[in-house]
Amino acid sequence: MTTPSSTSRSWIFWLLVLGALFAFLFAIKAILLPFVVGIAIAYFLDPAADKLERIGCSRPFATTLITALFFIGIATLLMIIIPLISHQFSELMQTLPATIAALESKLETSFAMWTSTLEPAQIDSAKQAVTGISDELVALATGLTKSILKSGFALINLVSLLVITPVVAFYLLRDWDRIKIKINALLPRQHAPVIHEQLLNIDTAISGFVRGTLNVMFILGTYYAITLSLAGLNFAVLIGLFGGIIIIIPYLGTVLTAIFAIGMAYLQFDQTSDILVVVGIFIIGQMFEGYVLTPKLVGKKVGLHPLWLIFGMLAGASLFGFVGVFLAVPVTAVIGVLVRFAIERYLASDYYIESTSRATKRPS
């Protein structure tokens, strides 16, 4: 009877550890949000704290200063943006049924022009289908809004974000270097250099993608809000904010924002030229994002394929809800780095080299 090798036992051990960690996180997913956000804030503020330490500041002073400035800046920004967004969102919710009814009326008029050659029964079926879809959209939007606003967990998460997140961010940022030293001391010595190399690749992927994407989100959100406002479109700030946030979902984010904005323009404006202005704004924004912002701010070195990122977000949302979407980028980045490392090791292994050598020596 053969005994498993040390390598096999090591793989089994780490798989069990990962499985137990996943089960634990899944069990406490309802309270994860403030801790995940706090960890993310500490991670991205750590380079600034390190710079202050290099010029002579103590770590506690650097942590206090950076954390205070960060949350004061966030609070100031929210105080400026939230009233405007809240007003536009409230107005949108109040006018949503009438807006969808107006859209239905316009679509029916267009259908009447496009289907003038159809039979009356077919036209009635088309109208019923449009009416049914409109009613479903109204019910979905209204129910979703009410559930979000009345959800007890939504209130708990909001309070926890405001109270717990700053505390988590402060203590993690203060102890970040000590945590890294302790983790490093626990690594198996013979594999420590390889693990350090992969951790550096993971850090490059996460920081490069997220920091670059946040800049892209801010620039595009501001661009859409300003240009759509100048074009006279209703809810321009709300659409710009939505477009800036959802741009993190490759391709799909831009498409959804464009559909929303162009649909509003279709309802609001009577002149085709005004609608074309909104279309042009999104064409220019997409070209600017695709050819300037993403190559310059994000770059290709991150190595996250758009389809892999979309899959990660959908999987994260399915398993952990909003927290899963928040974790999708770092988790997919980690998996991507580990998969590339595994492929490199496989291509350098004796199994691959010997099998390739045997295949080339076979007679044709």
N, C-alpha and C positions, 0 to 999 in steps of 0.2 A: 504494500500500500504506500503510495507516494504522498509526501507531505507538501503542502503549498510552499512555494518559495517566498523569500522575504519581500520580493517585489509584489507578488500577488497579495500577500497579507497587507502590505502598505496600501495597495489600491482598494482593497476591501475596507480597510479602516477609514480612509478618506471618503469613500463613497457613503459609508454609514454616518460619518460626521456631517457631510453635506445634506444627506437625507434628513437627519435629525434637526439640522439648522433650518431647512426648508419647512418642515412640519411645525417647528416652533414659531417661525415668522408667520406662517399661514394661520396659526391659532390666535395670534395677537395682532392680526392685520388691522383691526379696528382702531388701535391706538398707535400705530406706527408713524403716522404722518408727521407730527411735530419732531420726532426723533430723526426721521429721514431728512427732513428739511434742515434741521440743526446740523446734522453731519455734513450735508452738502454745503451749507454756509461756512462751516469751519474749514472744510477742504479747500474752498476757493479763496478764503481769506488768509490761509496759512502763508502763501508767498509774501503777502504784504507784511505780516507779522515777522517773518524771517528778515525782511529788508530793514525793518525798524530795529531788530536785534543787532544786525550788522553795524548799524550806526551808533550803537551804544545804549539803546533802550532795553530795559528789563522785559522779560517775556510777559509778566502780569500787566505791566504798564502798556505794552504794545497791544496785548489782547483787549484790555479795557478800552483803549483809544479806538482801535479799529472796529470793535464790535459796536461801540456807542455811535461812531460816525456812520456805520453801515445801517443800523436800525433807525437812526434819526433821518438819514437820507430816504430810506424806504417809507417811513412814516410821512415825511414831507411830500414825497411823490404821491402817496395814496391820498393825502388830504387834498391835493390839487386835482387828481384824476377821478377819485371815487364820486364826488358830488355830480360831476358832469356825466359819468358813466351811469350812475344810479338814476339820474333824471331821464337819460335816453333809454335805459333799459325799462324803466317803469312805463314810459310812453310807448315803447315798442310792445310791451305786454298788453297794454290797454287797447292799442290799435291793431293788434295781431289778427283778431277775428275779422275786422273790417278790411284789413290789408289782404287777407287770404280771399275774402269774398270779392274784393276788387280784382284780384288776380284771376279768380275764377270767371268773373264777368268778361275780362279782357280776353282770356283764353277761349271762352265760348264764342266771342265775336270773331276771333281769329279762326276758330274751328269752323264757324259758319261760312267764312270766306274760303277756307281751304277745302271744305267738304260739300261745296254747293252742288257737286255732281252726285253725291251719295243719296241713298234712299232715306226717307224720313225715319224709318225704324233704326237704321244704323246711326243716324245723327242723335236720336234719343238715347241710344246706348252709350254713345260717346259722352253726352252731357251727364248721364248718370254716373259714368265712371269718373269724370272730373269732379262732380259733386261729392262722391264718396271719398275720393282722395283728399279733397279739401277738408271735409269733416274729420277725417283721420288725422290730418296734420294739425288742425286746431286742437283736437282732443289730446294728441301727443304732446304738443307744446305746452298747453295749459296744465296737464297732469304732471309733466316733468318739472315745470316751474314750481307748482305747489308742493311737490314732494321734496324739492331741494330746499325751499324756504321753510317748510314746516318740519323738516327732518331733525330729530333730536341729535343724531350723530353729527349733522352739519353744524349745529350750534356748538356741540362739544369740541369738534375739530377746530372750529374758529377760535374758541376760547383757548384751547391748548396751543394753537399756533401762536397766539398773541402772548401767552404766559410762559409756556414750556420751551418753545423754540429758542428764544434768546438765551435762556439758561443753558440749554444743551450746547448751543453754538459757543458760548463763552467758555465753558469748562473744557470742551473738546479742543478748542483753539489754544487755550492755555497749556493743555497737557499733550498737544499733538506730537511734539518731538519725543516726549517720554513714552508715549504709546508706541511710536514706531520703534524705539529702542527695545522695548519689552517684547514686541512681536518679533523683531529680528533675533533676539536671544532665544526664542522658542523654535526657530527654524532648524531643521536638520543640517548640520555643518557641511556634509558632503554635497548637499544640493543647494546651499545658500546662494552661491553665485548665479546659478541658473534661475532661481526664484527671484532674486533681485533684478535680473535682466528682464524677466517677464513682467514684474511689477512696474518697472520703468516703462515698458511698452504699454501697459494698461493705463498708467498715469498719463502718458502722452496722448493715448487715444481718447480718454475721457475728458481731460482738460482741454485738449485741442478742439474736440467736437463741441463740447458744451459751451465753453467760453466763446468760441466762434459763432455758434448758433444763437446764443443769447444776444450777441451784437447784431446779427442778421435780423433777429426777431424785433429788436428795438428800432433799428433803422427802417425796416419795412413797415412796421406798425405806425411809426411816425409819418412815413411817406404816404401811406394810404389814408391816414386820418386827415392830414393837411390837404392833400390833393383832392380827395373826395369832398371835403368841406368847401374848398374853393370851387368845385364843380356844382355845389348847391345840393348835394345828395343828403337826404334825411338820414339820421343815425350814423353819420360819417365817422365820428370818434369811436362809437361802438364797433362798427365794422372794421376800422383800423386796428383796434385792440384785438378783436377776434382774429383778424388776419395775421397780426404779428405773433400771437400765441400759437395758432394752429399751423404756422409755417414749419414747425418742428416735424410735422408729418410730411415727408417728401411727396411732392406733386399733389397729393390729395388735399393738403391744407390750402394751397393756392387755388385749386379748382373749386372747393367749397366756398371760399371767400369770394371768388369771382362770381359764382352763381348767386350768392346772397346779394352782393352789391348790384349786379346787373339786373337781377329780379326787382330790387327796389327801384332802380332807375327806370325800368320798364313800366312800373306802376306810377311813378311820380311824374315822369316827363312825358310830354306829348310829342316833342320834336325828336326825330330819329338822331339828329346831330348831337343832342344832349346825351342820349344813350351811348352813342359811339365814343363820346369823350370818356365815359366811365370805362368802356371796353379798352380804350387806348391807355388809360391809367394802369390797368392791370397788365396789358401787354408790355408796357415800359417797365413796370415793376418786376415782372417775371424775367425779362431780359437783363435787367440790372442785377437781380438776385442770382441768376444763373451764370452770367458772364463776368461779374465783378465781385459781388459780395461773397458768395460761397467760395470761389477759388482763392480770394485774397484772405478771408477771415477764417475759413474752415480748412480748406485745402484737401488734397487727396491722401495725405499721409495718415489720416485718421483710420481709413480702411473699413468704414462702416457702409456696406451696400444699402441703398434705400429700401430694397425689398426685405432685407434682414432686419432693418430698423422698424419697418411697418409691422412685420411679424412679431417682433419683440414687444412693441406697444400693445398690439391686440392680445397677445398672450398674457402680458402683465395686467392689462385691464380685466381680462377674464378671471385671473387668479386672485388679484389683490385690489381690484378697483382702481381708484384714482392714484393710490400709492404705487400700484403696479405700473401705471403709465409714467410716473415720476422716476421709478427705478429702471425703466426699460432701457434707457440709453447706457447707464453704467454697466448694467448686467449684460446687454448685448455686446458692449465693447469688450468686457472681460472674456465672454465666451468666444468672440471673434479672435482675440489675441491667443487664447489657449488652443483654439482649433488650428490657427496658423502654426503655432509652436509644435503641435502634435504632428501636423503634416510635414514640417521640416525634419523632425526626428524620425518620422517614418521613411522619408526619402533618403536619410543618411544611415538607416539601419542596415544590418547585414541581410535581413530577410528580403528587403527591397532590392538591394544591390545584387545579391546572389540569384534571386529569381529573374531579374532583368538579364543578368549574365547568362543564365541557362537558356533563356528565351532567344537570345541573339545567337547562341551556338547551335541551336536546332537546325538540322538541314531543311531546306525549303522543299 
